[in-house]
Amino acid sequence: MSKWIRKGDRVKVIAGNSKGRIGEVLGRTEDRVLIQNVNIRKKHLKRTQESQGPRIIEMEVPIHISNVALCDPEGNILKISVRQKDGERELVYKTGAQSILYRNVKKPA
């Protein structure tokens, strides 16, 4: 689910021009995520007093959160579920018959 994605997670793009690419989440706003080396765009900059001349830089642009899914290190998309254990919530995913801990969920303050 997209509401469980946060900074530092490994995600796979499931729709759009960058479909199939995998990267780490660098940041998140409400409905957009910035992913490392995904959705690269070129920006043309004018000459300023600090820089010697005009230049073109490449930068990552945020992508909508509905276009990404959590994935494991091999790149397989995960179906995440929430498990309550000892008063703490955990995100887990299943492989075969066993469920593997993905990470803990912080309690809302």
GROMACS elastic network, one bead per residue, 0.5 to 0.9 nm:
[ bonds ]
;  ai    aj funct       b0    kb
    1     4     6  0.59459   500
    1     5     6  0.74777   500
    1    66     6  0.86416   500
    1    69     6  0.72581   500
    1    70     6  0.79734   500
    1    79     6  0.76993   500
    1    80     6  0.68504   500
    1    81     6  0.86013   500
    2     5     6  0.55064   500
    2     6     6  0.89661   500
    2    31     6  0.88704   500
    2    65     6  0.60971   500
    2    66     6  0.63395   500
    2    67     6  0.89151   500
    2    68     6  0.75827   500
    2    69     6  0.69821   500
    2    70     6  0.82324   500
    3     6     6  0.81484   500
    3    31     6  0.89802   500
    3    65     6  0.84563   500
    4    70     6  0.87467   500
    4    80     6  0.85997   500
    4    91     6  0.84759   500
    4   105     6  0.85705   500
    5     8     6  0.87876   500
    5     9     6  0.65995   500
    5    10     6  0.88249   500
    5    11     6  0.83053   500
    5    25     6  0.82545   500
    5    28     6  0.84571   500
    5    33     6  0.86739   500
    5    65     6  0.82437   500
    5    69     6  0.81318   500
    5    70     6  0.71304   500
    6     9     6  0.59712   500
    6    25     6  0.68596   500
    6    26     6  0.85867   500
    6    27     6  0.72989   500
    6    28     6  0.66063   500
    6    33     6  0.83638   500
    7    10     6  0.88740   500
    7    24     6  0.77738   500
    7    25     6  0.50204   500
    7    26     6  0.55326   500
    7    27     6  0.52128   500
    7    28     6  0.66242   500
    7    33     6  0.85680   500
    7    34     6  0.89038   500
    8    24     6  0.58322   500
    8    25     6  0.51801   500
    8    26     6  0.63712   500
    8    27     6  0.80257   500
    9    23     6  0.84665   500
    9    24     6  0.56631   500
    9    25     6  0.55436   500
    9    26     6  0.85191   500
    9    70     6  0.72619   500
    9    71     6  0.85253   500
   10    22     6  0.71861   500
   10    23     6  0.57802   500
   10    25     6  0.64479   500
   10    35     6  0.89449   500
   10    69     6  0.86457   500
   10    70     6  0.61109   500
   10    71     6  0.59702   500
   10    72     6  0.71331   500
   10    73     6  0.76795   500
   10    75     6  0.87642   500
   11    21     6  0.85347   500
   11    22     6  0.57660   500
   11    23     6  0.57226   500
   11    24     6  0.62071   500
   11    25     6  0.70706   500
   11    35     6  0.81363   500
   11    68     6  0.62178   500
   11    69     6  0.54016   500
   11    71     6  0.52171   500
   11    72     6  0.81225   500
   11    75     6  0.82083   500
   11    77     6  0.81692   500
   12    19     6  0.78544   500
   12    20     6  0.62344   500
   12    21     6  0.57714   500
   12    23     6  0.66357   500
   12    24     6  0.88310   500
   12    67     6  0.86033   500
   12    68     6  0.55292   500
   12    69     6  0.53990   500
   12    70     6  0.62974   500
   12    71     6  0.60691   500
   12    75     6  0.70497   500
   12    76     6  0.83075   500
   12    77     6  0.71753   500
   13    16     6  0.76364   500
   13    18     6  0.64496   500
   13    20     6  0.53676   500
   13    21     6  0.56029   500
   13    22     6  0.64751   500
   13    23     6  0.84443   500
   13    38     6  0.84332   500
   13    67     6  0.58731   500
   13    69     6  0.65108   500
   13    70     6  0.89789   500
   14    18     6  0.81742   500
   14    19     6  0.51818   500
   14    20     6  0.60912   500
   14    21     6  0.82786   500
   14    66     6  0.85981   500
   14    67     6  0.54210   500
   14    68     6  0.54118   500
   14    69     6  0.67877   500
   15    18     6  0.71758   500
   15    19     6  0.50083   500
   15    20     6  0.79182   500
   15    66     6  0.85277   500
   15    67     6  0.51146   500
   15    68     6  0.72975   500
   16    19     6  0.54039   500
   16    67     6  0.71883   500
   17    39     6  0.75724   500
   18    21     6  0.58872   500
   18    38     6  0.64991   500
   18    39     6  0.60652   500
   18    40     6  0.89276   500
   19    22     6  0.88300   500
   19    67     6  0.85719   500
   19    68     6  0.88968   500
   21    37     6  0.86840   500
   21    38     6  0.68622   500
   22    35     6  0.85197   500
   22    36     6  0.85593   500
   22    37     6  0.84680   500
   22    38     6  0.76308   500
   22    71     6  0.83046   500
   22    75     6  0.70598   500
   23    35     6  0.57739   500
   23    36     6  0.53333   500
   23    37     6  0.66301   500
   23    38     6  0.68178   500
   24    34     6  0.85169   500
   24    35     6  0.55344   500
   24    36     6  0.54652   500
   24    37     6  0.85091   500
   25    28     6  0.75304   500
   25    33     6  0.66454   500
   25    34     6  0.58222   500
   25    36     6  0.63802   500
   26    33     6  0.75300   500
   26    34     6  0.54075   500
   26    35     6  0.55233   500
   26    36     6  0.62846   500
   27    32     6  0.86312   500
   27    33     6  0.58443   500
   27    34     6  0.52154   500
   27    35     6  0.73935   500
   27    62     6  0.87532   500
   28    31     6  0.75279   500
   28    32     6  0.58708   500
   28    34     6  0.62242   500
   28    62     6  0.83471   500
   28    65     6  0.87489   500
   29    32     6  0.53612   500
   29    33     6  0.63859   500
   29    34     6  0.86011   500
   29    62     6  0.89716   500
   30    33     6  0.83423   500
   30    65     6  0.87141   500
   31    63     6  0.85817   500
   31    64     6  0.59831   500
   31    65     6  0.55264   500
   31    66     6  0.80161   500
   32    62     6  0.57319   500
   32    63     6  0.53804   500
   32    65     6  0.50435   500
   32    66     6  0.84320   500
   33    61     6  0.86551   500
   33    62     6  0.51883   500
   33    63     6  0.55000   500
   33    64     6  0.63446   500
   33    65     6  0.58908   500
   33    68     6  0.87514   500
   34    38     6  0.80916   500
   34    39     6  0.86743   500
   34    60     6  0.69043   500
   34    61     6  0.63657   500
   34    63     6  0.63823   500
   34    64     6  0.89198   500
   35    38     6  0.55600   500
   35    39     6  0.77368   500
   35    60     6  0.71334   500
   35    61     6  0.80187   500
   35    62     6  0.70382   500
   35    63     6  0.77609   500
   36    39     6  0.86020   500
   36    60     6  0.69886   500
   37    40     6  0.65546   500
   37    59     6  0.85085   500
   37    60     6  0.65446   500
   38    60     6  0.63461   500
   38    61     6  0.78589   500
   38    62     6  0.87417   500
   38    63     6  0.86225   500
   39    59     6  0.83210   500
   39    60     6  0.56560   500
   39    61     6  0.57457   500
   39    62     6  0.73338   500
   39    63     6  0.71668   500
   40    58     6  0.63327   500
   40    59     6  0.54638   500
   40    61     6  0.62796   500
   41    57     6  0.83541   500
   41    58     6  0.55763   500
   41    59     6  0.55067   500
   41    60     6  0.62581   500
   41    61     6  0.66897   500
   42    56     6  0.64287   500
   42    57     6  0.56215   500
   42    59     6  0.63611   500
   42    60     6  0.88413   500
   43    55     6  0.84473   500
   43    56     6  0.55738   500
   43    57     6  0.53230   500
   43    58     6  0.62239   500
   43    59     6  0.73182   500
   44    54     6  0.75090   500
   44    55     6  0.60735   500
   44    57     6  0.66061   500
   44    58     6  0.89678   500
   45    48     6  0.86606   500
   45    53     6  0.87498   500
   45    54     6  0.56723   500
   45    55     6  0.54339   500
   45    56     6  0.60659   500
   45    57     6  0.76349   500
   46    51     6  0.87661   500
   46    53     6  0.71723   500
   46    55     6  0.69454   500
   46    56     6  0.89822   500
   47    50     6  0.81468   500
   47    51     6  0.60970   500
   47    52     6  0.64522   500
   47    55     6  0.76243   500
   48    51     6  0.52921   500
   48    52     6  0.70601   500
   48    53     6  0.71701   500
   48    54     6  0.79766   500
   49    52     6  0.71345   500
   49    53     6  0.89118   500
   51    54     6  0.76990   500
   51    55     6  0.88492   500
   62    65     6  0.88972   500
   63    66     6  0.85543   500
   63    67     6  0.71962   500
   63    68     6  0.82306   500
   64    67     6  0.57113   500
   64    68     6  0.75957   500
   65    68     6  0.56756   500
   65    69     6  0.81979   500
   66    69     6  0.77508   500
   69    77     6  0.63832   500
   69    78     6  0.74104   500
   69    79     6  0.87735   500
   70    75     6  0.89451   500
   70    76     6  0.84933   500
   70    77     6  0.59134   500
   70    78     6  0.57253   500
   70    79     6  0.78949   500
   70    80     6  0.81523   500
   71    74     6  0.77495   500
   71    75     6  0.54348   500
   71    76     6  0.52596   500
   71    78     6  0.51923   500
   71    79     6  0.86953   500
   72    75     6  0.53274   500
   72    76     6  0.55704   500
   72    77     6  0.66882   500
   72    78     6  0.67437   500
   73    76     6  0.75857   500
   78    93     6  0.64455   500
   78    94     6  0.81577   500
   79    92     6  0.83890   500
   79    93     6  0.58630   500
   79    94     6  0.75445   500
   80    91     6  0.62194   500
   80    92     6  0.56343   500
   80    94     6  0.80189   500
   80   102     6  0.81840   500
   81    90     6  0.82542   500
   81    91     6  0.57063   500
   81    92     6  0.54677   500
   81    93     6  0.62627   500
   81    94     6  0.87556   500
   82    89     6  0.65038   500
   82    90     6  0.56120   500
   82    92     6  0.62491   500
   82    93     6  0.87724   500
   82   105     6  0.87328   500
   83    88     6  0.82912   500
   83    89     6  0.56676   500
   83    90     6  0.51885   500
   83    91     6  0.63515   500
   83    92     6  0.68893   500
   84    87     6  0.63043   500
   84    88     6  0.57331   500
   84    90     6  0.63761   500
   85    88     6  0.53287   500
   85    89     6  0.62276   500
   85    90     6  0.72473   500
   86    89     6  0.82922   500
   88   104     6  0.76124   500
   88   105     6  0.74856   500
   88   106     6  0.80249   500
   88   107     6  0.76307   500
   89   104     6  0.62004   500
   89   105     6  0.54216   500
   89   106     6  0.74479   500
   89   107     6  0.76536   500
   90   101     6  0.69988   500
   90   102     6  0.75170   500
   90   103     6  0.60147   500
   90   105     6  0.54546   500
   90   106     6  0.87333   500
   91   100     6  0.86852   500
   91   101     6  0.61979   500
   91   102     6  0.53925   500
   91   103     6  0.54593   500
   91   104     6  0.60110   500
   91   105     6  0.67423   500
   92    99     6  0.61895   500
   92   100     6  0.54193   500
   92   102     6  0.50839   500
   92   103     6  0.72318   500
   92   104     6  0.88152   500
   93    98     6  0.85803   500
   93    99     6  0.54872   500
   93   100     6  0.54507   500
   93   101     6  0.66880   500
   93   102     6  0.67471   500
   94    97     6  0.68637   500
   94    98     6  0.57948   500
   94   100     6  0.60285   500
   94   101     6  0.88668   500
   95    98     6  0.57945   500
   95    99     6  0.63124   500
   95   100     6  0.74071   500
   96    99     6  0.79620   500
  101   104     6  0.79320   500
  105   108     6  0.89886   500
  106   109     6  0.86629   500
